[in-house]
Amino acid sequence: MRRESAHPSSGHAADAELSRSASTLINRNVTVAGRRTSMRLEPAMWDALQQLCRREAKTLNELVTEIDYQRSESSLTAAIRVYLLRYFCAAATDEGHRLAGHGMPKRHFPV
């Protein structure tokens, strides 16, 4: 069954950019608690997992097993996405955002 695109093609450069930036899920095998399984994640998620493994000196299988033990989300891939978000949010600082060129948080002052 073929899914219709939410963005109809109009032939514009923006459409070409959208299709180039759209992620394709990548399927990889991992071992979770001694059992081999496959997971489908976006390339950016696989990159983030590898970066986290390097930072924490863990193998991918060790990290995914830890996430699986801690998860309350409905699927392992959902738990991994949430874990990655929380990990990198906890590591984010105002200085890091400034160096990355992100906008600074707006401060609300009483009027």
N, CA, C and O atoms as CSV, one atom per row, in Angstrom:
chain,resi,resn,atom,element,x,y,z
A,1,MET,N,N,0.833,-1.169,0.000
A,1,MET,CA,C,0.000,0.000,0.000
A,1,MET,C,C,0.879,1.233,0.000
A,1,MET,O,O,1.834,1.310,0.773
A,2,ARG,N,N,0.580,2.178,-0.836
A,2,ARG,CA,C,1.391,3.375,-0.977
A,2,ARG,C,C,0.751,4.535,-0.236
A,2,ARG,O,O,-0.448,4.780,-0.376
A,3,ARG,N,N,1.543,5.250,0.554
A,3,ARG,CA,C,1.040,6.415,1.279
A,3,ARG,C,C,1.181,7.644,0.426
A,3,ARG,O,O,2.188,7.825,-0.259
A,4,GLU,N,N,0.186,8.481,0.465
A,4,GLU,CA,C,0.245,9.755,-0.237
A,4,GLU,C,C,1.069,10.728,0.589
A,4,GLU,O,O,1.008,10.727,1.819
A,5,SER,N,N,1.826,11.544,-0.090
A,5,SER,CA,C,2.657,12.532,0.578
A,5,SER,C,C,1.794,13.652,1.137
A,5,SER,O,O,0.811,14.062,0.521
A,6,ALA,N,N,2.176,14.144,2.316
A,6,ALA,CA,C,1.474,15.275,2.920
A,6,ALA,C,C,1.841,16.575,2.230
A,6,ALA,O,O,1.189,17.599,2.433
A,7,HIS,N,N,2.890,16.535,1.411
A,7,HIS,CA,C,3.363,17.721,0.708
A,7,HIS,C,C,3.298,17.464,-0.790
A,7,HIS,O,O,4.235,16.901,-1.355
A,8,PRO,N,N,2.214,17.862,-1.445
A,8,PRO,CA,C,2.121,17.617,-2.874
A,8,PRO,C,C,3.252,18.311,-3.618
A,8,PRO,O,O,3.631,19.431,-3.273
A,9,SER,N,N,3.777,17.665,-4.612
A,9,SER,CA,C,4.899,18.205,-5.363
A,9,SER,C,C,4.441,19.320,-6.280
A,9,SER,O,O,3.477,19.172,-7.031
A,10,SER,N,N,5.152,20.445,-6.207
A,10,SER,CA,C,4.823,21.558,-7.086
A,10,SER,C,C,5.995,21.900,-7.996
A,10,SER,O,O,5.921,22.838,-8.789
A,11,GLY,N,N,7.090,21.124,-7.875
A,11,GLY,CA,C,8.225,21.351,-8.749
A,11,GLY,C,C,9.124,22.492,-8.318
A,11,GLY,O,O,10.048,22.847,-9.050
A,12,HIS,N,N,8.891,23.066,-7.179
A,12,HIS,CA,C,9.704,24.189,-6.711
A,12,HIS,C,C,10.957,23.703,-6.000
A,12,HIS,O,O,11.039,22.546,-5.585
A,13,ALA,N,N,11.919,24.581,-5.864
A,13,ALA,CA,C,13.172,24.251,-5.182
A,13,ALA,C,C,12.922,23.836,-3.738
A,13,ALA,O,O,13.632,22.985,-3.202
A,14,ALA,N,N,11.910,24.437,-3.105
A,14,ALA,CA,C,11.599,24.079,-1.717
A,14,ALA,C,C,11.170,22.620,-1.622
A,14,ALA,O,O,11.506,21.939,-0.653
A,15,ASP,N,N,10.433,22.134,-2.614
A,15,ASP,CA,C,10.017,20.735,-2.622
A,15,ASP,C,C,11.218,19.808,-2.764
A,15,ASP,O,O,11.273,18.754,-2.130
A,16,ALA,N,N,12.166,20.198,-3.586
A,16,ALA,CA,C,13.370,19.384,-3.754
A,16,ALA,C,C,14.164,19.349,-2.460
A,16,ALA,O,O,14.703,18.307,-2.086
A,17,GLU,N,N,14.237,20.475,-1.780
A,17,GLU,CA,C,14.951,20.538,-0.507
A,17,GLU,C,C,14.250,19.684,0.536
A,17,GLU,O,O,14.909,19.004,1.321
A,18,LEU,N,N,12.925,19.710,0.555
A,18,LEU,CA,C,12.166,18.906,1.498
A,18,LEU,C,C,12.439,17.423,1.289
A,18,LEU,O,O,12.652,16.691,2.255
A,19,SER,N,N,12.434,16.977,0.047
A,19,SER,CA,C,12.650,15.548,-0.201
A,19,SER,C,C,14.079,15.136,0.128
A,19,SER,O,O,14.304,14.001,0.548
A,20,ARG,N,N,15.044,16.026,-0.052
A,20,ARG,CA,C,16.427,15.704,0.312
A,20,ARG,C,C,16.615,15.634,1.813
A,20,ARG,O,O,17.402,14.826,2.306
A,21,SER,N,N,15.887,16.490,2.555
A,21,SER,CA,C,16.066,16.534,3.999
A,21,SER,C,C,15.181,15.519,4.719
A,21,SER,O,O,15.384,15.263,5.905
A,22,ALA,N,N,14.202,14.937,4.024
A,22,ALA,CA,C,13.322,13.956,4.648
A,22,ALA,C,C,14.128,12.723,5.030
A,22,ALA,O,O,14.917,12.211,4.235
A,23,SER,N,N,13.918,12.251,6.265
A,23,SER,CA,C,14.704,11.110,6.722
A,23,SER,C,C,14.055,9.807,6.291
A,23,SER,O,O,12.834,9.704,6.176
A,24,THR,N,N,14.887,8.833,6.061
A,24,THR,CA,C,14.449,7.482,5.760
A,24,THR,C,C,14.875,6.630,6.938
A,24,THR,O,O,16.013,6.725,7.396
A,25,LEU,N,N,13.977,5.805,7.430
A,25,LEU,CA,C,14.316,4.949,8.558
A,25,LEU,C,C,15.345,3.909,8.136
A,25,LEU,O,O,15.279,3.350,7.042
A,26,ILE,N,N,16.287,3.666,9.023
A,26,ILE,CA,C,17.334,2.678,8.782
A,26,ILE,C,C,17.121,1.527,9.754
A,26,ILE,O,O,16.966,1.739,10.956
A,27,ASN,N,N,17.115,0.322,9.230
A,27,ASN,CA,C,16.921,-0.871,10.030
A,27,ASN,C,C,18.285,-1.453,10.416
A,27,ASN,O,O,19.132,-1.675,9.551
A,28,ARG,N,N,18.495,-1.697,11.705
A,28,ARG,CA,C,19.740,-2.315,12.182
A,28,ARG,C,C,19.415,-3.354,13.238
A,28,ARG,O,O,18.410,-3.251,13.942
A,29,ASN,N,N,20.272,-4.350,13.341
A,29,ASN,CA,C,20.124,-5.381,14.360
A,29,ASN,C,C,20.887,-4.984,15.610
A,29,ASN,O,O,22.010,-4.485,15.538
A,30,VAL,N,N,20.266,-5.211,16.753
A,30,VAL,CA,C,20.903,-4.982,18.052
A,30,VAL,C,C,20.582,-6.179,18.939
A,30,VAL,O,O,19.666,-6.950,18.657
A,31,THR,N,N,21.346,-6.319,20.009
A,31,THR,CA,C,21.086,-7.369,20.978
A,31,THR,C,C,20.651,-6.712,22.272
A,31,THR,O,O,21.395,-5.938,22.874
A,32,VAL,N,N,19.430,-7.033,22.694
A,32,VAL,CA,C,18.845,-6.461,23.905
A,32,VAL,C,C,18.702,-7.584,24.921
A,32,VAL,O,O,17.945,-8.533,24.715
A,33,ALA,N,N,19.437,-7.463,26.015
A,33,ALA,CA,C,19.394,-8.477,27.080
A,33,ALA,C,C,19.628,-9.876,26.511
A,33,ALA,O,O,18.949,-10.830,26.888
A,34,GLY,N,N,20.589,-9.985,25.606
A,34,GLY,CA,C,20.956,-11.277,25.035
A,34,GLY,C,C,20.086,-11.748,23.882
A,34,GLY,O,O,20.335,-12.819,23.328
A,35,ARG,N,N,19.079,-10.981,23.507
A,35,ARG,CA,C,18.188,-11.377,22.409
A,35,ARG,C,C,18.363,-10.433,21.232
A,35,ARG,O,O,18.319,-9.213,21.389
A,36,ARG,N,N,18.560,-11.000,20.067
A,36,ARG,CA,C,18.747,-10.196,18.867
A,36,ARG,C,C,17.397,-9.683,18.369
A,36,ARG,O,O,16.421,-10.429,18.296
A,37,THR,N,N,17.364,-8.400,18.030
A,37,THR,CA,C,16.155,-7.797,17.485
A,37,THR,C,C,16.565,-6.726,16.484
A,37,THR,O,O,17.729,-6.330,16.437
A,38,SER,N,N,15.627,-6.265,15.698
A,38,SER,CA,C,15.933,-5.193,14.755
A,38,SER,C,C,15.157,-3.948,15.153
A,38,SER,O,O,14.063,-4.022,15.712
A,39,MET,N,N,15.753,-2.806,14.850
A,39,MET,CA,C,15.138,-1.515,15.157
A,39,MET,C,C,15.230,-0.623,13.936
A,39,MET,O,O,16.207,-0.662,13.188
A,40,ARG,N,N,14.200,0.178,13.748
A,40,ARG,CA,C,14.180,1.162,12.662
A,40,ARG,C,C,14.177,2.551,13.270
A,40,ARG,O,O,13.256,2.927,13.996
A,41,LEU,N,N,15.220,3.304,12.964
A,41,LEU,CA,C,15.354,4.675,13.453
A,41,LEU,C,C,15.833,5.572,12.324
A,41,LEU,O,O,16.383,5.102,11.328
A,42,GLU,N,N,15.618,6.859,12.493
A,42,GLU,CA,C,16.124,7.850,11.551
A,42,GLU,C,C,17.647,7.915,11.645
A,42,GLU,O,O,18.215,7.624,12.697
A,43,PRO,N,N,18.313,8.298,10.547
A,43,PRO,CA,C,19.779,8.410,10.574
A,43,PRO,C,C,20.279,9.305,11.708
A,43,PRO,O,O,21.293,8.991,12.332
A,44,ALA,N,N,19.598,10.396,11.983
A,44,ALA,CA,C,20.025,11.299,13.059
A,44,ALA,C,C,19.960,10.601,14.413
A,44,ALA,O,O,20.793,10.865,15.281
A,45,MET,N,N,18.995,9.724,14.607
A,45,MET,CA,C,18.880,8.984,15.869
A,45,MET,C,C,20.022,7.975,16.013
A,45,MET,O,O,20.593,7.828,17.093
A,46,TRP,N,N,20.352,7.283,14.921
A,46,TRP,CA,C,21.494,6.354,14.964
A,46,TRP,C,C,22.779,7.118,15.262
A,46,TRP,O,O,23.608,6.650,16.042
A,47,ASP,N,N,22.955,8.299,14.646
A,47,ASP,CA,C,24.143,9.118,14.909
A,47,ASP,C,C,24.204,9.532,16.374
A,47,ASP,O,O,25.261,9.468,17.002
A,48,ALA,N,N,23.053,9.960,16.918
A,48,ALA,CA,C,23.010,10.387,18.316
A,48,ALA,C,C,23.315,9.216,19.251
A,48,ALA,O,O,24.010,9.389,20.252
A,49,LEU,N,N,22.805,8.035,18.933
A,49,LEU,CA,C,23.105,6.851,19.742
A,49,LEU,C,C,24.601,6.544,19.744
A,49,LEU,O,O,25.184,6.260,20.790
A,50,GLN,N,N,25.211,6.604,18.569
A,50,GLN,CA,C,26.656,6.336,18.475
A,50,GLN,C,C,27.448,7.377,19.263
A,50,GLN,O,O,28.419,7.034,19.938
A,51,GLN,N,N,27.044,8.637,19.184
A,51,GLN,CA,C,27.726,9.697,19.933
A,51,GLN,C,C,27.587,9.458,21.439
A,51,GLN,O,O,28.557,9.594,22.184
A,52,LEU,N,N,26.396,9.105,21.876
A,52,LEU,CA,C,26.168,8.827,23.289
A,52,LEU,C,C,27.008,7.637,23.752
A,52,LEU,O,O,27.588,7.674,24.837
A,53,CYS,N,N,27.076,6.588,22.943
A,53,CYS,CA,C,27.901,5.416,23.278
A,53,CYS,C,C,29.364,5.808,23.454
A,53,CYS,O,O,30.019,5.364,24.397
A,54,ARG,N,N,29.876,6.637,22.549
A,54,ARG,CA,C,31.273,7.090,22.672
A,54,ARG,C,C,31.469,7.893,23.952
A,54,ARG,O,O,32.443,7.681,24.674
A,55,ARG,N,N,30.556,8.808,24.236
A,55,ARG,CA,C,30.679,9.659,25.429
A,55,ARG,C,C,30.622,8.843,26.712
A,55,ARG,O,O,31.331,9.144,27.673
A,56,GLU,N,N,29.783,7.816,26.734
A,56,GLU,CA,C,29.576,7.031,27.946
A,56,GLU,C,C,30.408,5.750,27.980
A,56,GLU,O,O,30.306,4.972,28.929
A,57,ALA,N,N,31.229,5.525,26.954
A,57,ALA,CA,C,32.090,4.339,26.851
A,57,ALA,C,C,31.286,3.044,27.008
A,57,ALA,O,O,31.649,2.156,27.779
A,58,LYS,N,N,30.174,2.965,26.247
A,58,LYS,CA,C,29.323,1.771,26.249
A,58,LYS,C,C,29.138,1.303,24.821
A,58,LYS,O,O,29.226,2.079,23.870
A,59,THR,N,N,28.875,-0.003,24.697
A,59,THR,CA,C,28.529,-0.511,23.377
A,59,THR,C,C,27.071,-0.173,23.101
A,59,THR,O,O,26.307,0.117,24.022
A,60,LEU,N,N,26.693,-0.210,21.838
A,60,LEU,CA,C,25.310,0.041,21.461
A,60,LEU,C,C,24.379,-0.964,22.150
A,60,LEU,O,O,23.319,-0.594,22.653
A,61,ASN,N,N,24.785,-2.233,22.168
A,61,ASN,CA,C,23.956,-3.257,22.801
A,61,ASN,C,C,23.779,-3.004,24.301
A,61,ASN,O,O,22.687,-3.198,24.836
A,62,GLU,N,N,24.838,-2.575,24.976
A,62,GLU,CA,C,24.737,-2.260,26.405
A,62,GLU,C,C,23.771,-1.106,26.643
A,62,GLU,O,O,22.920,-1.173,27.530
A,63,LEU,N,N,23.903,-0.054,25.852
A,63,LEU,CA,C,23.049,1.119,26.023
A,63,LEU,C,C,21.583,0.797,25.742
A,63,LEU,O,O,20.702,1.184,26.510
A,64,VAL,N,N,21.325,0.094,24.651
A,64,VAL,CA,C,19.944,-0.242,24.297
A,64,VAL,C,C,19.329,-1.170,25.348
A,64,VAL,O,O,18.139,-1.066,25.643
A,65,THR,N,N,20.120,-2.063,25.905
A,65,THR,CA,C,19.627,-2.942,26.977
A,65,THR,C,C,19.247,-2.115,28.206
A,65,THR,O,O,18.206,-2.358,28.817
A,66,GLU,N,N,20.084,-1.143,28.571
A,66,GLU,CA,C,19.771,-0.259,29.709
A,66,GLU,C,C,18.479,0.511,29.459
A,66,GLU,O,O,17.627,0.610,30.341
A,67,ILE,N,N,18.340,1.055,28.256
A,67,ILE,CA,C,17.132,1.805,27.916
A,67,ILE,C,C,15.916,0.894,27.987
A,67,ILE,O,O,14.863,1.300,28.478
A,68,ASP,N,N,16.052,-0.323,27.505
A,68,ASP,CA,C,14.941,-1.275,27.525
A,68,ASP,C,C,14.502,-1.575,28.962
A,68,ASP,O,O,13.304,-1.652,29.232
A,69,TYR,N,N,15.442,-1.743,29.875
A,69,TYR,CA,C,15.105,-2.022,31.275
A,69,TYR,C,C,14.367,-0.852,31.923
A,69,TYR,O,O,13.495,-1.054,32.769
A,70,GLN,N,N,14.720,0.379,31.523
A,70,GLN,CA,C,14.154,1.574,32.148
A,70,GLN,C,C,12.867,2.058,31.490
A,70,GLN,O,O,12.185,2.923,32.040
A,71,ARG,N,N,12.527,1.525,30.340
A,71,ARG,CA,C,11.463,2.135,29.543
A,71,ARG,C,C,10.066,1.946,30.116
A,71,ARG,O,O,9.734,0.936,30.736
A,72,SER,N,N,9.273,2.974,29.872
A,72,SER,CA,C,7.847,2.895,30.166
A,72,SER,C,C,7.057,3.245,28.901
A,72,SER,O,O,5.834,3.116,28.869
A,73,GLU,N,N,7.765,3.686,27.867
A,73,GLU,CA,C,7.130,4.015,26.599
A,73,GLU,C,C,6.644,2.737,25.933
A,73,GLU,O,O,7.055,1.640,26.314
A,74,SER,N,N,5.784,2.871,24.957
A,74,SER,CA,C,5.129,1.714,24.356
A,74,SER,C,C,6.049,0.858,23.490
A,74,SER,O,O,5.764,-0.323,23.289
A,75,SER,N,N,7.124,1.406,22.980
A,75,SER,CA,C,8.025,0.615,22.145
A,75,SER,C,C,9.472,0.964,22.475
A,75,SER,O,O,9.759,2.014,23.051
A,76,LEU,N,N,10.359,0.078,22.105
A,76,LEU,CA,C,11.783,0.323,22.349
A,76,LEU,C,C,12.266,1.542,21.576
A,76,LEU,O,O,13.016,2.357,22.113
A,77,THR,N,N,11.846,1.675,20.326
A,77,THR,CA,C,12.306,2.830,19.541
A,77,THR,C,C,11.792,4.140,20.127
A,77,THR,O,O,12.510,5.139,20.116
A,78,ALA,N,N,10.567,4.153,20.638
A,78,ALA,CA,C,10.047,5.357,21.294
A,78,ALA,C,C,10.870,5.669,22.541
A,78,ALA,O,O,11.208,6.825,22.795
A,79,ALA,N,N,11.192,4.638,23.316
A,79,ALA,CA,C,12.000,4.827,24.524
A,79,ALA,C,C,13.381,5.373,24.179
A,79,ALA,O,O,13.913,6.217,24.900
A,80,ILE,N,N,13.958,4.902,23.093
A,80,ILE,CA,C,15.275,5.387,22.668
A,80,ILE,C,C,15.203,6.858,22.282
A,80,ILE,O,O,16.069,7.640,22.673
A,81,ARG,N,N,14.192,7.240,21.527
A,81,ARG,CA,C,14.044,8.652,21.135
A,81,ARG,C,C,13.894,9.557,22.361
A,81,ARG,O,O,14.508,10.622,22.427
A,82,VAL,N,N,13.080,9.133,23.326
A,82,VAL,CA,C,12.880,9.908,24.551
A,82,VAL,C,C,14.184,9.973,25.352
A,82,VAL,O,O,14.547,11.033,25.861
A,83,TYR,N,N,14.879,8.858,25.462
A,83,TYR,CA,C,16.153,8.810,26.191
A,83,TYR,C,C,17.162,9.785,25.571
A,83,TYR,O,O,17.819,10.545,26.282
A,84,LEU,N,N,17.275,9.753,24.237
A,84,LEU,CA,C,18.208,10.655,23.553
A,84,LEU,C,C,17.840,12.109,23.786
A,84,LEU,O,O,18.712,12.937,24.049
A,85,LEU,N,N,16.569,12.422,23.693
A,85,LEU,CA,C,16.124,13.801,23.917
A,85,LEU,C,C,16.482,14.258,25.322
A,85,LEU,O,O,17.031,15.345,25.508
A,86,ARG,N,N,16.173,13.432,26.303
A,86,ARG,CA,C,16.484,13.798,27.692
A,86,ARG,C,C,17.989,13.917,27.932
A,86,ARG,O,O,18.438,14.823,28.635
A,87,TYR,N,N,18.753,13.015,27.357
A,87,TYR,CA,C,20.215,13.029,27.532
A,87,TYR,C,C,20.812,14.331,26.997
A,87,TYR,O,O,21.572,15.008,27.689
A,88,PHE,N,N,20.460,14.668,25.764
A,88,PHE,CA,C,21.063,15.854,25.160
A,88,PHE,C,C,20.471,17.152,25.703
A,88,PHE,O,O,21.158,18.174,25.715
A,89,CYS,N,N,19.225,17.139,26.149
A,89,CYS,CA,C,18.666,18.325,26.813
A,89,CYS,C,C,19.379,18.576,28.139
A,89,CYS,O,O,19.670,19.721,28.485
A,90,ALA,N,N,19.657,17.511,28.875
A,90,ALA,CA,C,20.360,17.652,30.150
A,90,ALA,C,C,21.765,18.208,29.941
A,90,ALA,O,O,22.295,18.903,30.808
A,91,ALA,N,N,22.366,17.904,28.799
A,91,ALA,CA,C,23.729,18.357,28.516
A,91,ALA,C,C,23.765,19.764,27.928
A,91,ALA,O,O,24.823,20.392,27.884
A,92,ALA,N,N,22.622,20.260,27.478
A,92,ALA,CA,C,22.577,21.579,26.832
A,92,ALA,C,C,22.734,22.680,27.873
A,92,ALA,O,O,22.177,22.614,28.969
A,93,THR,N,N,23.502,23.684,27.501
A,93,THR,CA,C,23.692,24.847,28.364
A,93,THR,C,C,23.454,26.103,27.539
A,93,THR,O,O,23.468,26.054,26.309
A,94,ASP,N,N,23.238,27.222,28.208
A,94,ASP,CA,C,23.083,28.480,27.483
A,94,ASP,C,C,24.336,28.800,26.664
A,94,ASP,O,O,24.237,29.303,25.545
A,95,GLU,N,N,25.510,28.509,27.223
A,95,GLU,CA,C,26.762,28.760,26.503
A,95,GLU,C,C,26.852,27.890,25.251
A,95,GLU,O,O,27.262,28.360,24.190
A,96,GLY,N,N,26.472,26.642,25.376
A,96,GLY,CA,C,26.492,25.745,24.223
A,96,GLY,C,C,25.544,26.217,23.132
A,96,GLY,O,O,25.878,26.160,21.948
A,97,HIS,N,N,24.372,26.679,23.523
A,97,HIS,CA,C,23.423,27.205,22.541
A,97,HIS,C,C,23.984,28.453,21.865
A,97,HIS,O,O,23.837,28.628,20.655
A,98,ARG,N,N,24.629,29.322,22.650
A,98,ARG,CA,C,25.214,30.537,22.073
A,98,ARG,C,C,26.292,30.172,21.058
A,98,ARG,O,O,26.337,30.748,19.971
A,99,LEU,N,N,27.151,29.230,21.397
A,99,LEU,CA,C,28.223,28.820,20.493
A,99,LEU,C,C,27.680,28.152,19.229
A,99,LEU,O,O,28.298,28.235,18.168
A,100,ALA,N,N,26.535,27.497,19.340
A,100,ALA,CA,C,25.915,26.851,18.180
A,100,ALA,C,C,25.112,27.830,17.329
A,100,ALA,O,O,24.614,27.469,16.262
A,101,GLY,N,N,24.988,29.061,17.801
A,101,GLY,CA,C,24.253,30.069,17.040
A,101,GLY,C,C,22.753,30.031,17.252
A,101,GLY,O,O,21.994,30.589,16.460
A,102,HIS,N,N,22.329,29.381,18.308
A,102,HIS,CA,C,20.894,29.329,18.613
A,102,HIS,C,C,20.477,30.624,19.294
A,102,HIS,O,O,21.305,31.318,19.883
A,103,GLY,N,N,19.204,30.942,19.211
A,103,GLY,CA,C,18.684,32.126,19.894
A,103,GLY,C,C,18.737,31.943,21.396
A,103,GLY,O,O,18.642,30.823,21.897
A,104,MET,N,N,18.885,33.023,22.098
A,104,MET,CA,C,18.911,32.973,23.549
A,104,MET,C,C,17.482,32.944,24.074
A,104,MET,O,O,16.579,33.502,23.451
A,105,PRO,N,N,17.275,32.300,25.212
A,105,PRO,CA,C,15.919,32.286,25.776
A,105,PRO,C,C,15.461,33.691,26.107
A,105,PRO,O,O,16.241,34.515,26.586
A,106,LYS,N,N,14.190,33.960,25.847
A,106,LYS,CA,C,13.653,35.276,26.150
A,106,LYS,C,C,13.312,35.341,27.619
A,106,LYS,O,O,12.740,34.411,28.188
A,107,ARG,N,N,13.669,36.447,28.216
A,107,ARG,CA,C,13.358,36.651,29.628
A,107,ARG,C,C,12.172,37.591,29.713
A,107,ARG,O,O,12.139,38.638,29.067
A,108,HIS,N,N,11.218,37.207,30.504
A,108,HIS,CA,C,10.015,38.023,30.642
A,108,HIS,C,C,10.159,38.902,31.870
A,108,HIS,O,O,10.416,38.414,32.971
A,109,PHE,N,N,9.990,40.214,31.672
A,109,PHE,CA,C,10.083,41.167,32.760
A,109,PHE,C,C,8.699,41.729,33.019
A,109,PHE,O,O,7.930,41.938,32.081
A,110,PRO,N,N,8.371,41.977,34.277
A,110,PRO,CA,C,7.068,42.558,34.576
A,110,PRO,C,C,6.925,43.937,33.929
A,110,PRO,O,O,7.891,44.693,33.836
A,111,VAL,N,N,5.744,44.242,33.497
A,111,VAL,CA,C,5.498,45.531,32.833
A,111,VAL,C,C,4.963,46.510,33.812
A,111,VAL,O,O,4.690,47.656,33.452
